């Protein structure tokens, strides 16, 4: 489990692996209100609040599409 440090992880996935990742994330978002991601270094778990920021970027020259979702951690009650 990670603490307060920043973590970046990049992977190259097949179409089926990517679809499975998106399915798992969609299920977690819809049912649990949290996301959990496993990396080679450990697991990241985050209970998030709404709204979730989504950015879509397309670069026609490089023929690249980026889809980014930004989840903000839910405040913990004392």
N, C-alpha and C positions, 0 to 999 in steps of 0.2 A: 504494500500500500504506500502511496506517495503522500508526502506532507504538503508543505507550502511551496516547494520548488516548482519551477516550470518544467514541463515534460513535453517533448516533441517526438512523434513516432511516425515513420513513413514506411509504407509497405506497397508492394506490387501484388495485386490480386487478380485472379481469373474472374470472368463474369459471374460464375456460380458462387465464388467466395464473396464477391462484392454484394451480390444479391442477398446472401445469407447474413452478412454484416448489417445491411440495411433492414432486413426483416427483424433481426434481433433488436436493433436500436428502436425500430418502430414499435415493437411489442413493449419494450421497457418504457418508452415515452408514454404510450397510451395507458398501460396497466399500472405502472409503478410510480411514475413521476420522478424517475431517476434513470441515469445511464451508467452502465458499467462497461469498461473497455479493458481488455487484456492486452498487454504488450509483452515483449520478451523480457522486460525488466520488472514487471509486476502488474498489478491491477489498479485501475482508476475507477472510483465510484463517486458519483455526484448526484445528490438530490437537488433538483433545479426548480426554479420558479418561472412563471410565464411573464411576459412573452419570451419566446426563443427567437433570437435574431438569425435570419437566414439570408445569405448573400449568394447571388448567382453571377458569375463572371464568364464572359465568352470572349475569346481572342480569335477572331476569324483568320488573321494572318498566320498565327501559329496553330490554328485549329485545335484549341484547348478550351475545355469547359471546366470551371471550378464551381463546386457547390460546398458552401461552408455553413455550418450551424453553430451558433454560439450560445451555450447554456450558462446561465448564471446560478450560482449556488444559493439555495434557499437559506434564509437567515435562521439560525438556531435560537429557539426560545430559551431563556435562562430560567 
